[in-house]
Structure formats: structure tokens, C-alpha cells
Amino acid sequence: MPAHPRVLVAGSGVAALEALLALHELAGPRVRLELMAPGTAMLLRPASVAEPFGLGGPPPVQLADIAAYCNAHHHSAILAEVRPGERRAVTGTGETIDYDHLVVAVGARAADVLPGALPFGGPADVPGLEQVLDSAE
């Protein structure tokens, strides 16, 4: 194992960012941190449900800011495959990222649960929910 093992955290939700922050605080310079997360920001989906009701929503958390605070390199990519024998993660575009330790916290996706139900997956679904609420008035 190298003197400063590379720890790759895959995900862009609360669990992934908490893991990255905890590793930074607990291991500090003893590890090289990397974050693989799609996009540029984490959206606080559960709290965004208040937005259609005029209560506003939380601002997105910028992944670059979190990565910089943790001295981590941010790979803007999705995790498509893990090759544990090679200690390699593969992105959706086929790029490979080597790691010594891997934290997978990719979360879940909103999906239709009941026929005719309106799933709410976060800020992107606010306009649809607003339409439903407006039509009920």
C-alpha cells in the first residue's frame, strides 16, 4: 500500500459528501482524496419539495467547493463499473480511475411507484408539481 493511499468516493449525494468530508477531517494529509460525481452541484432533493408551495428551496452545493475544501480532485463523471481486482473504477465515458480504497455512495433515483403517481425527484420536478397544484385550485 502506498504511503498516501488514493481514496475514491463515488457519488454526489449527502452520503458521498459526508464520507469525503469525514475522510478529510479524520485522515487529513495521510490520504489522497478523489471525488467522482456527475455534474457540478449537489441538489438537496428532499428539501426542494417546499419550493412548489412558495417556501423556496435550498441552493445547490457546489461540488468544486467541497472538493477544494477537502483537497480532493473532482472527476465530473458517473460510476459505470468497478473492477475490484484491478482497483479501478470506470466512468460512463470509459475513463478509468485507479484507487486504493473505494467508497460507493451513488444513492437512488426517483421512479414511478404507482400507476398515475407523480414522482418527485427534486428540483427538476418542481414545474410538474406546480402545474398539478395550480390545476387543483
DSSP file (Angstrom, degrees, kcal/mol; ACC not computed):
  #  RESIDUE AA STRUCTURE BP1 BP2  ACC     N-H-->O    O-->H-N    N-H-->O    O-->H-N    TCO  KAPPA ALPHA  PHI   PSI    X-CA   Y-CA   Z-CA
    1    1 A M              0   0    0      0, 0.0    99,-0.0     0, 0.0     0, 0.0   0.000 360.0 360.0 360.0 134.4    0.0    0.0    0.0
    2    2 A P        -     0   0    0      0, 0.0    98,-0.0     0, 0.0     0, 0.0  -0.153 360.0-109.0 -64.8 163.2    1.4    3.4   -0.9
    3    3 A A  S    S+     0   0    0      1,-0.3     0, 0.0    28,-0.0     0, 0.0   0.857 117.2  30.7 -61.3 -36.0    2.4    5.9    1.8
    4    4 A H  S    S-     0   0    0     27,-0.1    -1,-0.3    28,-0.0    27,-0.2  -0.789  91.3-150.2-124.4  86.5   -0.6    8.1    0.8
    5    5 A P        -     0   0    0      0, 0.0    27,-2.6     0, 0.0     2,-0.6  -0.226  16.0-119.6 -61.1 145.7   -3.4    5.7   -0.4
    6    6 A R  E     -a   32   0A   0     25,-0.2    94,-2.9    27,-0.1    95,-2.0  -0.760  26.9-164.8 -87.5 122.2   -5.8    7.1   -3.0
    7    7 A V  E     -ab  33 101A   0     25,-2.9    27,-2.2    -2,-0.6     2,-0.5  -0.946   1.6-161.8-111.7 119.9   -9.4    7.0   -1.8
    8    8 A L  E     -ab  34 102A   0     93,-2.6    95,-2.8    -2,-0.6     2,-0.6  -0.892   1.7-163.5-104.0 124.4  -12.0    7.5   -4.4
    9    9 A V  E     -ab  35 103A   0     25,-2.8    27,-3.1    -2,-0.5     2,-0.6  -0.940   7.9-160.5-106.4 121.5  -15.5    8.5   -3.3
   10   10 A A  E     +ab  36 104A   0     93,-3.2    95,-3.0    -2,-0.6     2,-0.2  -0.909  48.3  56.5-107.7 120.6  -18.2    7.9   -6.0
   11   11 A G        -     0   0    0     25,-2.9    95,-0.2    -2,-0.6    25,-0.1  -0.626  58.4-134.2 142.1 161.5  -21.5    9.7   -5.7
   12   12 A S  S    S+     0   0    0     93,-0.2    31,-0.1    -2,-0.2     2,-0.1   0.176  70.3  93.5-131.2  17.8  -22.9   13.2   -5.4
   13   13 A G  S  > S-     0   0    0     92,-0.6     4,-2.4    29,-0.1     5,-0.2  -0.264  93.0 -80.6-100.2-170.1  -25.4   13.0   -2.6
   14   14 A V  H  > S+     0   0    0      1,-0.2     4,-2.7     2,-0.2     5,-0.2   0.913 126.0  51.4 -59.5 -46.2  -25.3   13.6    1.1
   15   15 A A  H  > S+     0   0    0      1,-0.2     4,-2.2     2,-0.2    -1,-0.2   0.912 111.4  47.1 -62.0 -43.0  -23.7   10.2    1.9
   16   16 A A  H  > S+     0   0    0     89,-0.4     4,-2.4     2,-0.2    -1,-0.2   0.933 115.2  44.6 -64.6 -45.8  -20.9   10.7   -0.6
   17   17 A L  H  X S+     0   0    0     -4,-2.4     4,-2.6     1,-0.2    -2,-0.2   0.869 112.3  52.0 -70.4 -34.3  -20.1   14.2    0.5
   18   18 A E  H  X S+     0   0    0     -4,-2.7     4,-2.7    -5,-0.2    -1,-0.2   0.908 110.4  49.5 -64.3 -40.2  -20.3   13.3    4.2
   19   19 A A  H  X S+     0   0    0     -4,-2.2     4,-2.7    -5,-0.2     5,-0.2   0.929 111.8  48.0 -63.0 -44.8  -17.8   10.5    3.5
   20   20 A L  H  X S+     0   0    0     -4,-2.4     4,-2.2     1,-0.2    -2,-0.2   0.934 114.3  45.9 -61.5 -46.8  -15.5   12.8    1.7
   21   21 A L  H  X S+     0   0    0     -4,-2.6     4,-2.4     2,-0.2    -2,-0.2   0.900 113.3  49.6 -63.8 -41.3  -15.7   15.4    4.5
   22   22 A A  H  X S+     0   0    0     -4,-2.7     4,-3.1     2,-0.2     5,-0.3   0.919 110.7  49.4 -65.1 -43.5  -15.2   12.8    7.2
   23   23 A L  H  X>S+     0   0    0     -4,-2.7     4,-2.7     1,-0.2     5,-1.0   0.906 111.3  50.4 -61.7 -40.7  -12.2   11.3    5.4
   24   24 A H  H  X5S+     0   0    0     -4,-2.2     4,-0.9    -5,-0.2    -2,-0.2   0.933 116.0  41.3 -61.5 -45.9  -10.7   14.7    5.1
   25   25 A E  H  <5S+     0   0    0     -4,-2.4    -2,-0.2    -5,-0.2    -1,-0.2   0.889 124.3  35.9 -70.8 -39.0  -11.2   15.5    8.7
   26   26 A L  H  <5S+     0   0    0     -4,-3.1    -3,-0.2    -5,-0.2    -2,-0.2   0.870 131.7  24.5 -86.3 -38.1  -10.1   12.1   10.1
   27   27 A A  H ><5S+     0   0    0     -4,-2.7     3,-2.2    -5,-0.3    -3,-0.2   0.716  82.3 170.3-101.6 -24.7   -7.3   11.1    7.7
   28   28 A G  G ><<S-     0   0    0     -5,-1.0     3,-1.3    -4,-0.9    -1,-0.2  -0.186  70.5  -4.8  52.6-132.8   -6.2   14.5    6.5
   29   29 A P  G 3  S+     0   0    0      0, 0.0    -1,-0.3     0, 0.0    -5,-0.1   0.480 115.8  85.4 -75.5  -0.6   -3.0   14.5    4.5
   30   30 A R  G <  S+     0   0    0     -3,-2.2     2,-0.3   -26,-0.1    -2,-0.2   0.630  94.7  42.5 -75.5 -10.9   -2.4   10.8    5.1
   31   31 A V  S <  S-     0   0    0     -3,-1.3     2,-0.6   -27,-0.2   -25,-0.2  -0.925  76.7-129.3-130.8 157.5   -4.7   10.0    2.1
   32   32 A R  E     -a    6   0A   0    -27,-2.6   -25,-2.9    -2,-0.3     2,-0.3  -0.940  33.4-151.5-103.4 115.1   -5.2   11.4   -1.4
   33   33 A L  E     +a    7   0A   0     -2,-0.6    40,-1.7    38,-0.4     2,-0.3  -0.674  17.4 179.0 -94.4 141.7   -8.9   12.1   -1.9
   34   34 A E  E     -ac   8  73A   0    -27,-2.2   -25,-2.8    -2,-0.3     2,-0.5  -0.992  13.1-153.2-137.3 144.8  -10.8   12.0   -5.1
   35   35 A L  E     -ac   9  74A   0     38,-3.1    40,-3.7    -2,-0.3     2,-0.7  -0.979   3.4-166.5-120.8 124.8  -14.5   12.6   -5.8
   36   36 A M  E     +ac  10  75A   0    -27,-3.1   -25,-2.9    -2,-0.5    40,-0.2  -0.938  32.0 144.8-109.1 109.7  -16.3   11.0   -8.8
   37   37 A A        -     0   0    0     38,-2.2    40,-0.4    -2,-0.7    41,-0.2  -0.994  47.1-116.4-147.7 134.7  -19.6   12.8   -9.1
   38   38 A P  S    S-     0   0    0      0, 0.0     3,-0.2     0, 0.0    38,-0.1  -0.414  75.9  -1.0 -71.9 147.6  -21.7   13.8  -12.1
   39   39 A G  S    S-     0   0    0      1,-0.2    -2,-0.1    -2,-0.1    38,-0.1  -0.217  89.9 -78.4  77.2-164.6  -22.3   17.4  -12.8
   40   40 A T  S    S+     0   0    0      1,-0.2    23,-2.4    23,-0.1    24,-0.7   0.511  99.9  39.8-116.1 -10.9  -21.1   20.4  -10.8
   41   41 A A  E     -D   62   0B   0     21,-0.3     2,-0.6    -3,-0.2    21,-0.2  -0.977  65.3-128.1-144.8 152.7  -23.6   20.6   -7.9
   42   42 A M  E     -D   61   0B   0     19,-3.1    19,-2.6    -2,-0.3     2,-0.5  -0.898  26.9-149.4 -97.3 125.6  -25.4   18.5   -5.4
   43   43 A L        -     0   0    0     -2,-0.6     2,-1.9    17,-0.2   -31,-0.0  -0.832  13.4-133.4 -95.9 131.6  -29.1   19.3   -5.3
   44   44 A L     >  +     0   0    0     -2,-0.5     4,-1.2    14,-0.2     3,-0.4  -0.577  32.2 178.8 -84.2  80.1  -30.8   18.8   -1.9
   45   45 A R  T >4 S+     0   0    0     -2,-1.9     3,-0.6     1,-0.2     4,-0.4   0.867  70.4  52.6 -56.7 -46.9  -33.8   16.9   -3.4
   46   46 A P  G >4 S+     0   0    0      0, 0.0     3,-0.9     0, 0.0    -1,-0.2   0.893 111.9  46.5 -60.4 -37.5  -35.7   16.2   -0.2
   47   47 A A  G >4 S+     0   0    0     -3,-0.4     3,-1.4     1,-0.2    -2,-0.2   0.720  97.3  73.1 -76.6 -19.2  -35.7   19.9    0.9
   48   48 A S  G X< S+     0   0    0     -4,-1.2     3,-1.4    -3,-0.6    -1,-0.2   0.604  72.6  85.1 -72.7  -8.6  -36.7   21.1   -2.6
   49   49 A V  G <  S+     0   0    0     -3,-0.9    -1,-0.3    -4,-0.4     4,-0.3   0.733  81.9  63.0 -63.7 -20.2  -40.3   19.7   -2.1
   50   50 A A  G X >S+     0   0    0     -3,-1.4     5,-1.8     1,-0.2     3,-1.1   0.719  83.5  79.8 -75.3 -21.4  -41.0   23.1   -0.3
   51   51 A E  G X 5S+     0   0    0     -3,-1.4     3,-2.1     1,-0.3     5,-0.5   0.881  85.8  54.1 -59.9 -44.7  -40.4   25.1   -3.5
   52   52 A P  G 3 5S+     0   0    0      0, 0.0    -1,-0.3     0, 0.0    -2,-0.1   0.722 105.4  56.9 -64.2 -16.6  -43.8   24.5   -5.2
   53   53 A F  G < 5S-     0   0    0     -3,-1.1    -2,-0.2    -4,-0.3    -3,-0.1   0.271 122.5-105.7 -96.0  10.9  -45.5   25.8   -2.1
   54   54 A G  T < 5S+     0   0    0     -3,-2.1    -3,-0.2     1,-0.1    -4,-0.1   0.626  90.8 116.3  79.0  13.9  -43.7   29.1   -2.3
   55   55 A L  S   <S-     0   0    0     -5,-1.8    -4,-0.2     1,-0.2    -5,-0.1   0.423  73.5-125.9 -94.6   1.4  -41.3   28.3    0.6
   56   56 A G        -     0   0    0     -5,-0.5    -1,-0.2    -6,-0.4    -6,-0.1   0.068  18.9-109.4  76.1 166.5  -38.2   28.4   -1.5
   57   57 A G        -     0   0    0     -7,-0.1    -9,-0.1    -6,-0.1   -10,-0.0  -0.890  31.8 -91.1-130.7 162.6  -35.6   25.7   -1.9
   58   58 A P        -     0   0    0      0, 0.0   -14,-0.2     0, 0.0     3,-0.1  -0.419  45.9-107.8 -72.3 149.1  -32.1   25.3   -0.7
   59   59 A P        -     0   0    0      0, 0.0   -15,-0.1     0, 0.0     2,-0.0  -0.405  42.8 -94.3 -71.2 154.7  -29.3   26.5   -3.1
   60   60 A P        -     0   0    0      0, 0.0     2,-0.6     0, 0.0   -17,-0.2  -0.343  33.9-122.2 -65.3 151.0  -27.2   23.7   -4.7
   61   61 A V  E     -D   42   0B   0    -19,-2.6   -19,-3.1    -3,-0.1     2,-0.4  -0.870  26.6-126.8 -95.5 121.1  -24.0   22.8   -3.1
   62   62 A Q  E  >  -D   41   0B   0     -2,-0.6     4,-1.7   -21,-0.2     3,-0.3  -0.552  10.7-153.6 -74.4 121.4  -21.1   23.3   -5.5
   63   63 A L  H  > S+     0   0    0    -23,-2.4     4,-3.0    -2,-0.4     5,-0.2   0.852  94.2  58.8 -63.9 -35.3  -19.0   20.1   -5.8
   64   64 A A  H  > S+     0   0    0    -24,-0.7     4,-2.6     1,-0.2    -1,-0.2   0.881 105.0  51.0 -62.1 -37.0  -15.9   22.0   -6.7
   65   65 A D  H  > S+     0   0    0     -3,-0.3     4,-2.3     2,-0.2    -1,-0.2   0.924 112.5  44.8 -66.2 -44.0  -16.1   23.9   -3.4
   66   66 A I  H  X S+     0   0    0     -4,-1.7     4,-1.8     2,-0.2    -2,-0.2   0.933 114.6  48.9 -65.4 -45.4  -16.4   20.7   -1.4
   67   67 A A  H  <>S+     0   0    0     -4,-3.0     5,-3.2     1,-0.2     4,-0.3   0.920 111.7  49.1 -60.7 -43.9  -13.6   19.1   -3.3
   68   68 A A  H ><5S+     0   0    0     -4,-2.6     3,-1.4     1,-0.2    -1,-0.2   0.917 108.8  52.8 -62.5 -43.0  -11.4   22.1   -2.9
   69   69 A Y  H 3<5S+     0   0    0     -4,-2.3    -1,-0.2     1,-0.3    -2,-0.2   0.871 114.6  42.7 -59.1 -36.1  -12.1   22.2    0.8
   70   70 A C  T 3<5S-     0   0    0     -4,-1.8    -1,-0.3    -5,-0.1   -37,-0.2   0.349 110.6-120.4 -91.9   5.9  -11.1   18.6    1.1
   71   71 A N  T < 5 +     0   0    0     -3,-1.4   -38,-0.4    -4,-0.3     2,-0.3   0.883  66.6 146.3  54.0  39.3   -8.0   18.9   -1.2
   72   72 A A      < -     0   0    0     -5,-3.2     2,-0.4    -6,-0.2   -38,-0.3  -0.782  53.4-122.3-108.1 149.4   -9.7   16.4   -3.5
   73   73 A H  E     -c   34   0A   0    -40,-1.7   -38,-3.1    -2,-0.3     2,-0.6  -0.778  26.8-141.9 -86.9 132.5   -9.7   16.0   -7.2
   74   74 A H  E     -c   35   0A   0     -2,-0.4     2,-0.7   -40,-0.2   -38,-0.2  -0.868  11.5-165.6-101.2 119.8  -13.2   16.1   -8.7
   75   75 A H  E     -c   36   0A   0    -40,-3.7   -38,-2.2    -2,-0.6     2,-1.6  -0.921  16.0-145.6 -97.5 114.1  -13.9   13.8  -11.6
   76   76 A S        +     0   0    0     -2,-0.7     2,-0.3   -40,-0.2   -40,-0.1  -0.628  60.6 101.7 -82.2  88.5  -17.2   15.0  -13.2
   77   77 A A        -     0   0    0     -2,-1.6     2,-0.3   -40,-0.4    -2,-0.1  -0.977  69.4-108.3-161.1 163.6  -18.4   11.6  -14.2
   78   78 A I        -     0   0    0     -2,-0.3    14,-1.2   -41,-0.2     2,-0.7  -0.768  35.2-113.6 -99.7 151.9  -20.8    8.8  -13.3
   79   79 A L  E     +E   91   0C   0     -2,-0.3    12,-0.2    12,-0.2     3,-0.1  -0.763  41.5 165.1 -84.0 117.9  -19.6    5.4  -12.0
   80   80 A A  E     +     0   0C   0     10,-2.9     2,-0.3    -2,-0.7    11,-0.2   0.714  61.2   3.7-104.8 -28.7  -20.3    2.8  -14.6
   81   81 A E  E     -E   90   0C   0      9,-1.7     9,-3.1     2,-0.0     2,-0.4  -0.994  53.9-147.5-158.5 149.4  -18.2   -0.1  -13.5
   82   82 A V  E     -E   89   0C   0     -2,-0.3     7,-0.2     7,-0.2     3,-0.1  -0.993   3.7-166.9-122.8 130.9  -15.9   -1.3  -10.7
   83   83 A R  E >>> +E   88   0C   0      5,-3.3     5,-1.6    -2,-0.4     3,-1.0  -0.782  10.5 178.6-113.5  84.1  -13.0   -3.6  -11.3
   84   84 A P  T 345S+     0   0    0      0, 0.0     3,-0.5     0, 0.0    -1,-0.2   0.843  76.9  57.2 -60.4 -36.6  -12.0   -4.6   -7.8
   85   85 A G  T 345S+     0   0    0      1,-0.2    -2,-0.0    -3,-0.1    -3,-0.0   0.822 116.8  36.0 -63.2 -29.9   -9.3   -7.0   -8.9
   86   86 A E  T <45S-     0   0    0     -3,-1.0    -1,-0.2     2,-0.2    13,-0.2   0.494 106.4-127.2 -96.6  -6.9   -7.6   -4.1  -10.7
   87   87 A R  T  <5 +     0   0    0     -4,-1.0    12,-2.2    -3,-0.5     2,-0.4   0.962  65.4 135.5  52.8  54.9   -8.6   -1.5   -8.1
   88   88 A R  E   < -EF  83  98C   0     -5,-1.6    -5,-3.3    10,-0.2     2,-0.4  -0.995  46.3-154.7-137.2 137.1  -10.0    0.6  -11.0
   89   89 A A  E     -EF  82  97C   0      8,-2.8     8,-2.8    -2,-0.4     2,-0.5  -0.886  14.5-148.0-107.1 143.6  -13.3    2.5  -11.4
   90   90 A V  E     -EF  81  96C   0     -9,-3.1   -10,-2.9    -2,-0.4    -9,-1.7  -0.944   9.6-143.3-115.9 131.5  -14.7    3.0  -14.9
   91   91 A T  E >   -E   79   0C   0      4,-2.9     3,-1.7    -2,-0.5   -12,-0.2  -0.305  33.3 -98.3 -84.0 172.0  -16.7    6.2  -15.7
   92   92 A G  T 3  S+     0   0    0    -14,-1.2   -13,-0.1     1,-0.3    -1,-0.1   0.718 125.9  51.2 -62.6 -21.7  -19.7    6.4  -18.1
   93   93 A T  T 3  S-     0   0    0    -15,-0.2    -1,-0.3     2,-0.1   -16,-0.0   0.390 123.5-103.0 -96.6   2.8  -17.3    7.6  -20.8
   94   94 A G  S <  S+     0   0    0     -3,-1.7    -2,-0.1     1,-0.3     2,-0.1   0.393  72.3 144.0  94.4  -3.7  -14.9    4.7  -20.3
   95   95 A E        -     0   0    0     -5,-0.1    -4,-2.9     1,-0.0     2,-0.4  -0.430  41.2-140.5 -65.7 142.8  -12.2    6.6  -18.4
   96   96 A T  E     -F   90   0C   0     -6,-0.2     2,-0.5    -2,-0.1    -6,-0.2  -0.879  13.8-166.0-108.8 143.0  -10.5    4.5  -15.7
   97   97 A I  E     -F   89   0C   0     -8,-2.8    -8,-2.8    -2,-0.4     2,-0.1  -0.985  14.5-140.7-128.6 119.6   -9.5    5.9  -12.3
   98   98 A D  E     +F   88   0C   0     -2,-0.5     2,-0.3   -10,-0.2   -10,-0.2  -0.468  26.0 174.6 -76.9 150.2   -7.2    3.9  -10.1
   99   99 A Y        -     0   0    0    -12,-2.2   -92,-0.2   -13,-0.2     3,-0.1  -0.978  36.4-154.6-148.8 159.3   -7.9    3.7   -6.4
  100  100 A D  S    S+     0   0    0    -94,-2.9     2,-0.3     1,-0.4   -93,-0.2   0.697  94.4  18.6 -99.6 -34.8   -6.5    2.0   -3.3
  101  101 A H  E    S-b    7   0A   0    -95,-2.0   -93,-2.6   -14,-0.1    -1,-0.4  -0.993  73.1-157.5-136.4 143.3   -9.8    2.3   -1.4
  102  102 A L  E     -b    8   0A   0     -2,-0.3     2,-0.5   -95,-0.2   -93,-0.2  -0.980   7.4-166.8-127.8 131.7  -13.3    2.9   -2.9
  103  103 A V  E     -b    9   0A   0    -95,-2.8   -93,-3.2    -2,-0.4     2,-0.7  -0.978  11.3-162.5-113.0 118.9  -16.4    4.4   -1.2
  104  104 A V  E     +b   10   0A   0     -2,-0.5   -93,-0.2   -95,-0.2     3,-0.1  -0.907  27.2 151.0-105.9 115.3  -19.5    3.8   -3.4
  105  105 A A        +     0   0    0    -95,-3.0   -92,-0.6    -2,-0.7   -89,-0.4  -0.479  12.1 145.6-138.3  61.4  -22.4    6.1   -2.3
  106  106 A V        -     0   0    0      1,-0.2   -94,-0.1   -95,-0.2   -95,-0.1   0.555  39.1-159.8 -85.3  -7.9  -24.3    6.5   -5.6
  107  107 A G        -     0   0    0     -3,-0.1     2,-0.3   -96,-0.1    -1,-0.2  -0.228  20.9 -64.0  72.7-153.5  -27.7    6.7   -4.0
  108  108 A A        -     0   0    0      0, 0.0     2,-0.4     0, 0.0     0, 0.0  -0.800  33.6-126.6-134.5 170.2  -31.1    6.1   -5.6
  109  109 A R        -     0   0    0     -2,-0.3     2,-0.2     0, 0.0    -2,-0.0  -0.943  28.2-110.4-122.4 145.4  -33.3    7.5   -8.3
  110  110 A A        +     0   0    0     -2,-0.4     2,-0.3    11,-0.1    11,-0.1  -0.493  44.9 174.2 -69.3 141.6  -36.9    8.5   -8.1
  111  111 A A        -     0   0    0     -2,-0.2     2,-0.3     9,-0.1     9,-0.1  -0.966  41.3 -83.3-145.6 160.4  -39.2    6.2  -10.1
  112  112 A D        +     0   0    0     -2,-0.3     6,-0.1     1,-0.2     0, 0.0  -0.521  42.9 174.5 -64.8 125.4  -42.9    5.7  -10.7
  113  113 A V        +     0   0    0     -2,-0.3    -1,-0.2     1,-0.3     5,-0.0   0.802  66.4  26.9-100.3 -42.2  -44.2    3.6   -7.8
  114  114 A L  S >  S-     0   0    0      0, 0.0     3,-2.3     0, 0.0    -1,-0.3  -0.940  94.9 -96.5-122.2 143.7  -47.9    3.6   -8.6
  115  115 A P  T 3  S+     0   0    0      0, 0.0     3,-0.1     0, 0.0    -2,-0.0  -0.371 112.7  12.5 -57.9 131.8  -49.6    3.9  -11.9
  116  116 A G  T 3  S+     0   0    0      1,-0.3     2,-0.1    -2,-0.1    -4,-0.0   0.397  96.0 136.2  82.5  -3.6  -50.6    7.5  -12.4
  117  117 A A    <   -     0   0    0     -3,-2.3    -1,-0.3     1,-0.1    -5,-0.0  -0.447  54.9-131.6 -75.9 151.1  -48.5    8.7   -9.5
  118  118 A L        -     0   0    0     -2,-0.1     2,-0.1    -3,-0.1    -1,-0.1  -0.877  23.2-149.9-102.5 102.1  -46.4   11.9   -9.8
  119  119 A P        -     0   0    0      0, 0.0     2,-0.6     0, 0.0    -7,-0.1  -0.444   1.5-148.6 -70.8 146.8  -42.9   11.0   -8.5
  120  120 A F        +     0   0    0     -9,-0.1    -9,-0.1     1,-0.1   -71,-0.1  -0.939  25.9 164.8-118.7 108.9  -41.0   13.9   -7.0
  121  121 A G        -     0   0    0     -2,-0.6   -11,-0.1     1,-0.3     3,-0.1   0.363  56.4 -83.8-104.9   3.7  -37.3   13.5   -7.6
  122  122 A G  S >  S-     0   0    0      1,-0.1     3,-2.2   -77,-0.1     4,-0.4  -0.899  82.1 -12.5 130.9-160.5  -36.2   17.0   -6.7
  123  123 A P  G >  S+     0   0    0      0, 0.0     3,-1.4     0, 0.0    -1,-0.1   0.772 122.7  62.4 -53.0 -33.8  -35.8   20.4   -8.3
  124  124 A A  G 3  S+     0   0    0      1,-0.3     4,-0.3     2,-0.1    -4,-0.0   0.766 103.9  50.5 -65.3 -23.0  -36.3   19.2  -11.9
  125  125 A D  G <> S+     0   0    0     -3,-2.2     4,-2.0     1,-0.2    -1,-0.3   0.438  82.4  94.9 -93.9  -0.6  -39.8   18.0  -10.9
  126  126 A V  H <> S+     0   0    0     -3,-1.4     4,-2.7    -4,-0.4     5,-0.2   0.922  81.6  52.2 -58.6 -47.6  -40.9   21.3   -9.3
  127  127 A P  H  > S+     0   0    0      0, 0.0     4,-2.1     0, 0.0    -1,-0.2   0.907 109.9  49.4 -58.6 -40.6  -42.6   22.7  -12.5
  128  128 A G  H  > S+     0   0    0     -4,-0.3     4,-1.9     1,-0.2    -2,-0.2   0.902 112.6  46.8 -63.7 -41.3  -44.7   19.5  -12.9
  129  129 A L  H  X S+     0   0    0     -4,-2.0     4,-2.4     2,-0.2    -1,-0.2   0.881 109.7  53.9 -68.6 -38.0  -45.8   19.6   -9.3
  130  130 A E  H  X S+     0   0    0     -4,-2.7     4,-2.8     2,-0.2    -2,-0.2   0.899 107.3  52.0 -62.0 -39.5  -46.6   23.3   -9.6
  131  131 A Q  H  X S+     0   0    0     -4,-2.1     4,-2.2     2,-0.2    -2,-0.2   0.918 110.0  48.4 -61.7 -44.4  -48.9   22.5  -12.6
  132  132 A V  H  X S+     0   0    0     -4,-1.9     4,-0.8     1,-0.2    -2,-0.2   0.915 113.8  46.5 -63.0 -42.9  -50.7   19.9  -10.6
  133  133 A L  H >< S+     0   0    0     -4,-2.4     3,-0.5     1,-0.2     4,-0.4   0.902 112.2  50.5 -67.0 -41.0  -51.2   22.2   -7.7
  134  134 A D  H >< S+     0   0    0     -4,-2.8     3,-1.0     1,-0.2    -1,-0.2   0.875 108.6  51.8 -64.9 -36.6  -52.4   25.1   -9.9
  135  135 A S  H 3< S+     0   0    0     -4,-2.2    -1,-0.2     1,-0.2    -2,-0.2   0.687 102.9  60.3 -74.6 -16.7  -54.9   22.9  -11.7
  136  136 A A  T <<        0   0    0     -4,-0.8    -1,-0.2    -3,-0.5    -2,-0.2   0.559 360.0 360.0 -84.9  -8.9  -56.4   21.8   -8.4
  137  137 A E    <         0   0    0     -3,-1.0    -1,-0.2    -4,-0.4    -2,-0.1   0.493 360.0 360.0 -77.7 360.0  -57.3   25.4   -7.4
